[in-house]
Amino acid sequence: MKSLTKIEDFMVPAAKKDSDNRPLTPAMEDYLEAIYQIGQEKKIVRVKDIAVKMDVKMPTVTSMLKNLGGRGYINYEKYGYVDLTGEGISVGREICRKHGVLYHFLKDILNVDPKTADEEACKMEHTLCSSTLDRLVKFMEFIQACPRTGEGWLEYFEEFIRDGRTHAKCARCTEDFTLEFKERVESLRGQKEEPDNDSRDIQV
């Protein structure tokens, strides 16, 4: 299994505040996310760049830009370039962060195919609050770092999804885990030799 994207990449302070106190719609957040992403790739953001990324016609983009401009998220004049305001940058960056966390959780933890993971992340990113997202980031970090989990645990999860649960398989996995866990504990304690076959208790 491929290693996950570094968790710290997603630990970005969130900020989301609408200048006129009206809630942003998912479509508005998508546009701010798109403008933010384009701005990370190019020096200037044009209407046609947004239209291509959003897969919509330019008049549709222009209409949304007027709306976002009126709310204080962008600076835009007709036939000009698009610049995010400080508020716009905060929202666009946070939506990108949510998308990234959800995408990698779906793809790398749940092993959803990348295309579906991207589509589902786009839907989910509008519903999770930042505190819930941060807990998800911590969970992803935990299952990679904690000696009781790790990538082997993810492989067992995939096997469980595929084959289900049986008494014999669970008993065999328990025996395998006991041996692997013993080796892992001894490794963490700095012991180089192979574990012997005695029945020493492991204090954890």
N, C-alpha and C positions, 0 to 999 in steps of 0.2 A: 504494500500500500504506500502511495506517495506521501511524503511528509506534508503537513498542513502549512499554510501560510503562517508566518509569525504572528502570534496573538497580539503582540504589542502594536502591530500595524493598525489594529482596530481600536486601540485605547485612545480615542480622541474626545476631548470634552465636547459635550453636546450643547447646542444653543439653537433655540427655535422660538421666535417671537414675531408675531404678525404686527406690523405697524398700525393697522386699524382694528386689531383684536378679532378679526374674523378668522375662523379656522381655514387653513389651506386645504384645498382638495387634493386627492391623489394625483390628478393631472398636473396641477401646479407644482407639486413636489417633484414629479417626473421631469418637468421642464427645468427646474432649478438644478436638479441632479445632472441633466444633460448639459446645461450651460457650464456647470462647474467642471464636468469631465472634459468637455471640449477645451475649456480654458487651461486645463492642466496639460493638454497636448499641443495647443497652438497659442501663439502670442495674442491673437485677436479672435473674437467669436463673431461670426456672421450669421445672418438669418438663414441662409442656405445651408450652413453647417448644421444648425439645429434641426431644420426640416429633414435633412438626410438622416440624422441620428434618430429622430423621433418617427421617421417614416410617415410624414404628413406633408401637406402642401404648404407653400410659403405664406399664403394669406391666413391660414390657420395659426401658424407661428406668430405672425404679426399681431393677430387678435389677442393671443395669450400674452405676448410681450407688453402690450398696452395695459393689460390687467395687472401684470406683475410690476410694471413700472409705477402704476397708480398706487400700489400697495407698498412701494418703497424697497422692492427687492432687486431691481435692476435699474440701470441708466441706459436709456435707448431713445434714439431719434430715428425717424423714418429714413430708410436707406443708409443708416449708420451702423456702427458696431454695437455689440451688446456687452455691457460690463455689469457684473454683479456688485451690489452694494455690500457693506459689511454684513448686514442681515442676510442678504442673499447667499453670500459665501458660507455663512454658518449653517444655513438650512441645507444648501447643496452638499456641503461636506458631510453633514450628519446623515443625509439620505444615502450618500455613497458608502458611508461606514456601515449603515444597516444592511445595505445590499451585499456588501462584501462579507460580513459576518454570516448572514443567512445563507449566502451562496456556498461558502466553504463548509458550513455546518451540514447543509444538505448533500453536497458533493463528497466531502471527505469523511464525514462521520456516518451519515445515513447511506452513502454510496449511491445517491441518485445521479442519473446521467447528467452531464454538464448542461445540456440545452434545457432540460426540464428544471434543473436546479436554478438556472438563471431566470427562467420564466416565473417560477414559484417565489423566488426571492423578491422579484419585482412586485409581486402581489402582497407579500407579507411585510415588506419594508414600511408600509404606510400604517400598520396597525400596532407594532411593538413600540412601547415607550423605551426611553434610553436606559432606565434602570434595569428593565428586563433584559435588554440587549447586553448590558454589561455583565449580568449574571450568566448569560449564554457564553460570552467570551471567557469568563472564568471557568465555566464547565469544560469548554474546549481545551483550555490550558491545563486543567486538572487531569483530564483523561490522557494527556500526553506526558505529564510529568510525574504523576503519582505512581509509586512502584506497585500499587495494587491494581493498576489499570494498564495503560500503555497501548501500543498498536496491536498487540496480540489480542487484547480484549475486544478491539474493534473487529478483528477477524472472526472471533467467536460470535460476535453479535451478527455478522453477516451470515455465518453458518446457521445460527438460530433462526434467522429469517427464512433461509432456504429450506432447512430440514425440520424445523420445529424442535420440540423437547421430548426426549425419551429418558427413562430411568437409567438405562445402560450407558447412554452417551453422557449424561450428567455425572454419573459415577466415574467414568473414565476421565472426563475433563477435570473433575475434582482432584483425582490422583495426579494428573499432569500438572495442574496448577500448583499443588503442594510442593512438588519437586522444583518447578520453575521458581516458585516464590522463595524457597529455601536458597536456591542459587543466587537469586537477586539480592536477598538480604545479606548473604555472605560477601557478595560483590560490593555492596554498599559499605560494608564494614572493612573493606580493603584486603580481604583474604584472596590470595591468588590460587591456592590449591583447589582441586576438584572436590566437591562435597563427598564425604564418605557415606557409608550405608548404615551408620548407627542411628539410633533413635533420639538424638539430642533434641531437647525442646528449643524452640526458637522464641526468644523474647523480642516482641515488636512494640 
